[in-house]
Amino acid sequence: MSDAPDPAGPLNTSGIRPTGYRILVRPDPIEEKTASGLVVVTGEGARREQMRQTWGLLVAVGPAAWAEHPEERVAPGTRIMFGAYSGLVHKGDDSLDYRIINDRDVCAVKDTSDGN
């Protein structure tokens, strides 16, 4: 057994390991109710809305991700913004939906320096 860290990252419970320059993202869940209690989207519409969601948690990176621009590398556990509808959608072994996207599809990183 190797002492090297798991390249899929400790957050990855999906059973999916991205290859090459791809990364694995768990999209943020959508809010199904407004603060006043109104239902926004339900059923299949909710699933489509979640896959359109552009914020998510980076859970795993492929071995060549950000190889061309290592200064832009993002670590698993970081909240990222990515292109709407980018990548492939797949259900993980943990029954959660994931997106497999290219490293270039990351648009921004959530700044957590304010403690949030």
Protein Blocks (a to p, Z undefined) as FASTA:
>chain_A
ZZbdcfkbpklmnopacehjbccdddddddfbdfkopafbgcjllmmmmmmpcbdcdfbd
cfkgoklmmmlpccehiacdddehiajddddfkopacddddfklpmbdcdfknoZZ
